[in-house]
Amino acid sequence: MIQNELQEAINATQACFDQCALAFQDFGEIHEKLLVGSPEGASKQFIETLNVLSNFQIQRARAVFTLLSLGMQWDSEILMRSFYEANVKTMFLASHKPSFRQQALDEFWGKLNSISDRKASLKADITEEMFRENKQDFSADIFKELQNNEMFEVDPKLDRRTRKALENKWSFSNMAKVLSAGNDQVSQIIYADSLLHGYGMSSEFIHASARAFDLLLDRALRKADLPALEQAHISRILSDLVSLVCFSLYSCERAITGNVKMNPVLFNHFKDITKTTRPFMLAFEKSQNEN
C-alpha cells in the first residue's frame, strides 16, 4: 500500500508521468526506424550493438517508470543505475569516431567478455566446492561447467595490467568523463559527467550503505517540506528518463547518419519534460529557502 504522502505526490505529478509515457511511445518508433535492420552509414555490427544497448536502456526506463508509478521510488533509484549504465554505454560507443569503432566493438564483445568469463570461473570454483561438500552434485556440475575453457574463455589472453586498463576504460565513471571532455577517439557530449552523482546515489542503495540509510532517515524526518521533496524526487527521475534517452538516441542518429541536429521529435520531448518538471523543482527549492 502506498503511503498517503507519496500517493499525493504521484497524483500531483501526473502530468510528468503522462509526458513521460508519450515520450516512450515515440522512443520506440524512432529506435525501430533508426536501429532495427541495417541502415546505411555504419557497419552492421556497430548498428546491431547500438540496437541492443539502446533497447536495453529503454526497457529499463519503462521498468523504472512502472516502479515509480507504484510508489516504489527507492526501488526506482536502484534500477536507475542500470539505466544510467546502459545510457552512457550507448552514447560512449555511438560517439566513437568511425576509425575507432571496430576496436571498441572488439573490446565490448570480445575482450571484456573474456574478462567476465574468467571472473565468473574463479567465483564458480568456490561455489562448486561448497555443493560438492554438501553432496549436491547436480548443482556442483553446473558451476563446474562455468569453468570449462571449451565453453568459456577461462584462461586469460590478456595480462593483468591490460585487463585492469580495459575494465577502467569501460567503467561508468571513465566513460562519462571521456564523453564530457571528448578526445581523438570519442566525440564530446558536454556535461555527460554530471550523471556521476545520480549513478553514485543509486549505487548507495544497491550496496545498502550507511549513506542510503541516511537518505531514508532524512525522508522519514521531513515534515512540512515532505510533499515538495516527494514531488521533486519523482520529477527528477522522470526527467532523467526522458532527457537521457533523447540524448542517447540523438547520439545514435548522429553516428549513423552524420546529422548533427537533434530529431525534432526528440528535441520537443526534451523541452516538454523539462518544462513540465521544472515547477516541482522550483517548489522544492522554495520550500528549503523558507525553512
Buried (B, 14 or more C-beta within 10 A) or exposed (E): EEEEBBEBBBEBBEEBBEBBBBBBEBBEEBBEEBBEEEBEBBEEBBBBBBBEBBBBBBEBBBBBBEBBBEBBBBBBBBBBBBBBBBBBBBBBBBBBBEEBBEEBBEBBEEBBEBBEBBEBBEEBBEBBEEBBEEEEEEBBEBBBEBBEEEEBBBEEEBEEEEBEEBBEBBEBBBBBEBBBEBEEBBBEBEEBBEBBEBBBBBBBBEEEEEEBEEBEEEBEEBEEBBBBBBBBBBBBBBBBBBBBBBBBBBBBBBBBBEEEEBBEBBEBBBEBBBEBBEBBBEBBEEBEEEE
